[in-house]
Amino acid sequence: MNPRYFKILELDKILARLAAQCAFSASDHLARDLQPSTHPDEIAQRQAETSEARALLDAQPEISIGGARDIRALAQNARVGARLTPPEFLEIRQTIFAARTLRRSLVKLETHYPRLSARAFALAEFKELGDAITRAINERGEVADNASSELARIRRDLNATRSRLMDKLQRMLTSSTYAKLIQEPIITQREGRYVIPIRAEAKGKLQGIVHDTSASGATMFIEPLAVVEQGNHVRELERAEQREIERILRELTALVAVHADALDTNVETLAEIDLAFAKAKYSTEMRAVEPQFIVLSPESKVQRPNIGHWTLDLGLVDARHPLLDPDQVVPISISLGKDFSILIITGPNTGGKTVTLKTVGLFALMAQCGLHVPAKTARLPIFDGIFA
């Protein structure tokens, strides 16, 4: 089929509305790139999956792909050795858990929804990777203390050393000896060092290292000599903490790289399932029905069961153009092909001739994309060419 005619018939607008029903970017792209098929088996599979998804969502409207994300770019970064960040690991874990939940839900419903369940069976659960991320990254998107025993030890030492340093500075702030020197009784940081603000005119009365001066020059931020050694120890432990965090993140990134191909496959499978859900939601929104297909096959003399006759047979009852206001659109009914194969449409300007033609063409495209169509009933051939 020539895609130029798809735009004339406004299939792109239909696909944009379909994409709006999708839950994440991967299925959004699938929806916008959807093309009508000319293969009877593929069209039948698409329609059956849409109908199955609609029945499922009618029965269990809460089912979805959860918080899945398109993590294929993150998997690719891991492949090439680009170290992932804690929030990125949370995205991966969220997608793993969403896929796991959906898989278990659909597998239980295999008897009633076999097509969707068949897709769900392809979803991997990634227990090792999911557990590793859960151990290493907490819900705030930070590397957890128990990510490694070494990190836990470093943080214990760091917290104890920092606490002693802060206590010493706090005593200085509340000491009568320094009360007249201090601009404001707070402990702050400059370039990673803990300092106290003193009045500029008190310079030299408190021994220490000046790390900064206020814009007005009235305040100096000094690290007292009495705490410099403790400050050095804090900085050493902070660097050790960062080195250990970096090691943990690189190790976790390498584990993602091992599973990168399977993670990509999971995202693609989730996108296919979500696209089926989107088609189902759009079908409900349009108050649409599954079209029945009449397959035209000049090469074959055999009638395939449950599909229909091998002759052109098109019938639409109360069809509504899906881009028009459903409360104002006038439904049309058209029959073509059983006793006649040519239909002439006449009437005055603005009488609906163009809308009628576009409705038939758009219905054919939608149906061959696997979408339901807004009509009371719809019977369509499978066209290998649609022209506008």
C-alpha positions in Angstrom: 0.0 0.0 0.0 1.1 3.6 -0.7 1.5 5.4 2.7 0.6 8.7 0.9 -3.0 7.6 0.9 -2.9 6.9 4.6 -2.3 10.6 5.4 -5.1 11.7 3.0 -7.5 9.4 4.9 -6.1 10.7 8.2 -4.8 7.4 9.6 -1.9 9.4 11.2 -4.5 11.2 13.4 -6.1 7.9 14.4 -2.7 6.5 15.4 -1.9 9.7 17.4 -5.1 9.1 19.3 -4.1 5.5 19.8 -0.7 6.5 21.0 -2.3 8.8 23.6 -3.8 5.6 25.2 -0.3 4.1 25.6 1.4 3.9 29.0 5.0 4.5 28.0 7.2 5.7 25.2 8.0 2.3 23.7 4.4 1.5 23.0 3.7 5.1 21.9 6.3 4.6 19.1 4.7 1.3 18.1 1.3 2.9 17.9 2.5 5.8 15.7 4.4 3.4 13.4 1.5 1.0 13.0 1.0 -0.1 9.4 -2.1 -1.9 7.9 -1.3 -5.5 7.0 -2.6 -7.3 3.9 -2.1 -10.8 5.4 -5.3 -12.5 6.6 -3.7 -14.4 9.4 -1.8 -11.4 10.8 -4.9 -9.2 10.6 -7.0 -11.9 12.3 -4.4 -12.2 15.1 -4.3 -8.4 15.6 -8.1 -8.2 15.8 -8.4 -11.1 18.1 -5.7 -9.6 20.4 -7.5 -6.3 20.5 -10.8 -8.0 21.4 -9.1 -10.1 24.0 -7.5 -7.0 25.6 -10.8 -5.2 25.6 -12.5 -8.2 27.4 -9.7 -8.3 29.9 -9.8 -4.6 30.7 -13.6 -4.8 30.9 -13.2 -7.5 33.5 -10.1 -6.2 35.3 -9.7 -2.5 34.5 -6.8 -2.2 37.0 -4.4 -4.4 35.0 -1.6 -2.5 33.2 2.1 -2.5 32.6 2.5 -0.7 35.8 5.5 1.7 36.1 7.5 0.2 33.2 9.9 2.5 31.4 11.7 2.3 28.1 15.1 1.3 29.5 16.7 0.2 26.2 19.0 3.3 26.2 20.1 2.5 29.7 20.8 -1.1 28.6 22.9 0.2 25.7 24.9 2.5 28.0 25.7 -0.5 30.2 26.8 -2.5 27.2 29.4 0.1 26.3 30.5 0.5 29.9 29.0 3.9 30.7 28.4 3.7 34.5 24.7 4.0 35.4 23.4 6.3 38.1 21.2 5.2 41.1 18.0 6.8 39.7 18.6 4.9 36.4 19.0 1.6 38.4 15.6 2.4 40.0 14.1 2.8 36.5 15.5 -0.6 35.6 14.2 -2.2 38.8 10.8 -0.6 38.4 10.5 -2.0 34.8 11.6 -5.5 36.0 9.0 -5.5 38.8 6.3 -4.2 36.5 7.0 -6.9 33.9 7.2 -9.6 36.6 3.8 -8.5 38.0 2.1 -8.4 34.6 3.6 -11.7 33.6 2.2 -13.5 36.7 -1.2 -11.8 36.3 -1.6 -12.8 32.6 -0.2 -16.3 33.0 -2.9 -17.0 35.6 -5.5 -16.0 33.0 -4.1 -18.1 30.2 -7.4 -20.0 29.7 -9.4 -16.9 29.1 -6.8 -14.7 27.4 -4.4 -17.0 25.5 -2.9 -14.5 23.1 -2.0 -12.0 25.8 -0.7 -14.8 28.0 1.5 -16.1 25.2 3.1 -12.7 25.0 3.5 -12.6 28.8 5.3 -15.9 28.9 8.1 -14.2 26.9 8.8 -11.8 29.8 11.8 -12.6 31.9 11.7 -12.1 35.6 15.4 -11.1 36.3 15.4 -12.2 39.9 19.2 -11.9 40.4 19.4 -8.4 38.8 16.2 -7.1 40.6 17.5 -8.4 44.0 21.0 -6.9 43.4 19.5 -3.4 42.6 17.2 -3.6 45.6 20.2 -4.4 47.9 22.3 -1.7 46.5 19.9 1.2 45.8 17.4 2.6 48.3 14.1 4.2 47.5 15.6 7.7 47.7 17.8 6.8 44.7 21.0 6.5 46.9 23.5 3.7 47.3 22.4 1.9 50.5 24.6 1.3 53.5 24.3 -2.5 53.0 25.3 -2.4 49.4 28.6 -3.8 50.6 30.2 -4.5 54.0 33.1 -2.1 53.2 30.6 0.8 52.5 28.8 0.1 55.7 32.1 0.2 57.7 33.2 3.4 56.0 29.9 5.1 56.6 30.0 4.1 60.3 33.4 5.6 60.7 32.4 8.7 58.7 29.3 9.3 60.8 31.2 8.9 64.0 34.1 11.2 62.9 31.7 13.8 61.5 29.6 13.7 64.7 32.7 14.4 66.9 33.7 17.3 64.6 30.3 18.8 64.7 30.1 18.5 68.5 33.5 20.3 68.8 32.4 23.1 66.5 29.0 23.4 68.4 30.9 23.8 71.7 32.9 26.6 70.1 29.7 28.4 68.9 28.2 28.3 72.3 31.4 29.2 74.2 31.5 32.6 75.8 35.1 32.9 74.6 34.1 33.2 71.0 30.6 34.8 71.4 31.8 38.2 70.3 33.7 36.9 67.3 30.8 34.9 65.7 28.7 36.6 63.1 26.0 33.9 63.2 25.8 30.8 65.4 25.7 28.2 62.6 27.9 25.5 61.2 28.2 25.5 57.4 30.4 24.1 54.6 32.8 25.6 52.1 34.5 23.4 49.6 33.6 20.4 51.7 35.1 21.8 54.9 33.1 22.6 58.0 33.4 26.2 59.0 31.9 28.9 61.2 31.1 32.5 60.2 33.0 35.1 62.2 33.0 38.9 61.9 35.7 40.3 59.5 37.1 42.6 62.2 37.7 39.6 64.5 40.2 38.1 62.0 43.3 36.8 63.8 41.4 36.3 67.1 40.4 32.8 66.1 43.2 30.7 64.7 42.1 28.8 61.6 41.9 28.6 57.8 39.8 31.1 55.9 37.8 29.2 53.3 35.5 32.0 52.1 34.3 35.5 52.6 30.8 36.9 52.2 30.0 39.2 49.2 29.9 42.2 51.5 33.2 41.3 53.1 31.6 41.5 56.6 31.8 37.8 57.3 34.7 35.3 57.0 34.1 31.5 57.0 36.9 29.9 59.1 37.8 26.3 59.8 39.3 26.5 63.3 42.7 24.9 63.7 41.4 22.8 66.5 39.2 20.8 64.1 41.4 20.7 60.9 42.8 17.2 61.7 39.2 15.9 62.2 38.2 17.7 59.0 41.0 16.0 57.1 39.8 12.6 58.4 36.2 13.4 57.4 37.4 14.2 53.8 39.5 11.0 53.6 36.5 9.0 54.6 34.3 10.8 52.2 36.7 10.0 49.3 36.8 6.4 50.4 33.0 6.4 50.5 32.9 7.8 46.9 35.4 5.2 45.7 33.4 2.4 47.1 30.2 3.8 45.7 31.8 4.0 42.3 33.0 0.4 42.5 29.4 -0.8 43.5 27.8 1.2 40.7 30.3 -0.2 38.1 29.7 -3.7 39.3 26.0 -3.3 39.1 26.3 -1.7 35.6 28.3 -4.8 34.5 25.4 -7.0 35.7 22.9 -4.9 33.7 25.2 -5.3 30.6 25.1 -9.1 31.0 21.2 -8.9 30.8 21.0 -6.0 28.3 19.7 -8.1 25.4 17.0 -9.7 27.5 16.0 -6.4 29.0 15.5 -5.0 25.5 13.3 -8.0 24.7 11.3 -7.4 27.8 10.7 -3.7 26.9 9.6 -4.7 23.4 7.2 -7.4 24.8 5.8 -4.9 27.3 5.3 -2.5 24.4 3.3 -5.0 22.4 1.1 -5.9 25.3 0.6 -2.2 26.1 -0.3 -1.5 22.5 -3.0 -4.2 22.7 -4.3 -2.5 25.9 -4.2 0.9 24.1 -6.2 -0.5 21.2 -8.7 -1.9 23.7 -9.1 1.4 25.5 -9.5 3.3 22.2 -12.1 0.7 21.1 -14.0 1.4 24.3 -13.7 5.2 23.8 -15.1 5.0 20.3 -17.8 2.5 21.2 -16.3 0.4 18.5 -16.8 -3.2 17.3 -14.5 -5.9 15.9 -15.0 -6.0 12.1 -15.7 -9.3 10.4 -13.4 -10.0 7.5 -14.2 -11.4 4.1 -11.0 -12.6 2.5 -10.6 -12.2 -1.3 -8.4 -14.8 -2.7 -8.5 -15.3 -6.5 -5.9 -18.1 -6.4 -7.9 -20.3 -4.1 -11.2 -22.1 -4.7 -11.4 -23.3 -1.1 -13.5 -21.5 1.5 -11.6 -21.1 4.8 -13.8 -21.9 7.8 -15.0 -19.0 10.0 -13.7 -16.3 7.7 -16.3 -16.0 5.0 -16.8 -16.2 1.3 -14.1 -15.6 -1.3 -16.0 -12.7 -2.9 -16.0 -9.0 -2.3 -18.5 -8.2 0.4 -18.4 -4.9 2.3 -21.1 -3.9 4.8 -21.1 -1.1 7.4 -24.1 -0.4 9.6 -24.3 2.9 11.5 -20.7 3.7 10.8 -19.3 6.9 12.4 -16.2 8.7 11.2 -13.9 8.4 14.3 -12.5 11.9 14.0 -15.8 13.7 14.1 -17.7 14.6 17.2 -19.6 11.4 18.2 -22.5 13.4 19.5 -23.0 15.2 16.2 -21.8 12.8 13.5 -24.5 11.3 11.3 -24.0 7.5 11.1 -23.9 6.0 7.6 -24.7 2.5 6.4 -23.1 1.1 3.2 -23.3 -2.2 1.4 -21.2 -3.1 -1.6 -20.1 -6.3 -3.3 -22.7 -9.0 -3.1 -24.9 -8.1 -6.0 -23.0 -5.1 -7.3 -19.3 -3.9 -7.3 -19.7 -0.3 -8.2 -21.4 2.4 -6.0 -22.1 5.9 -7.2 -22.5 8.5 -4.4 -24.3 11.7 -5.4 -25.8 14.7 -3.6 -25.3 18.4 -2.9 -22.2 20.1 -1.5 -21.7 19.5 2.2 -24.1 16.6 1.9 -21.5 14.1 3.3 -20.1 12.4 0.1 -16.5 13.0 1.1 -17.0 11.9 4.7 -18.7 8.8 3.5 -15.8 7.9 1.2 -13.2 8.7 3.9 -15.1 6.7 6.5 -15.0 3.6 4.3 -11.3 4.0 3.5 -10.3 4.8 7.0 -12.3 1.9 8.4 -10.4 -0.4 6.0 -7.0 0.9 7.1 -7.9 0.8 10.8 -9.3 -2.7 10.6 -6.1 -4.0 8.9 -4.1 -2.3 11.6 -6.0 -4.4 14.2 -8.2 -1.6 15.4 -11.9 -1.9 16.1 -14.2 0.5 14.1 -17.0 2.7 15.4 -20.1 1.1 13.9 -23.0 -1.1 15.0 -21.6 -3.9 12.7 -18.8 -3.9 10.2 -18.0 -6.5 7.5 -14.9 -5.8 5.4 -12.8 -7.5 2.7 -9.0 -7.4 3.1 -7.7 -4.9 0.6 -4.2 -5.1 -0.8 -4.6 -1.5 -2.1 -6.5 1.5 -0.9 -6.5 4.7 -2.9 -7.7 8.2 -2.2 
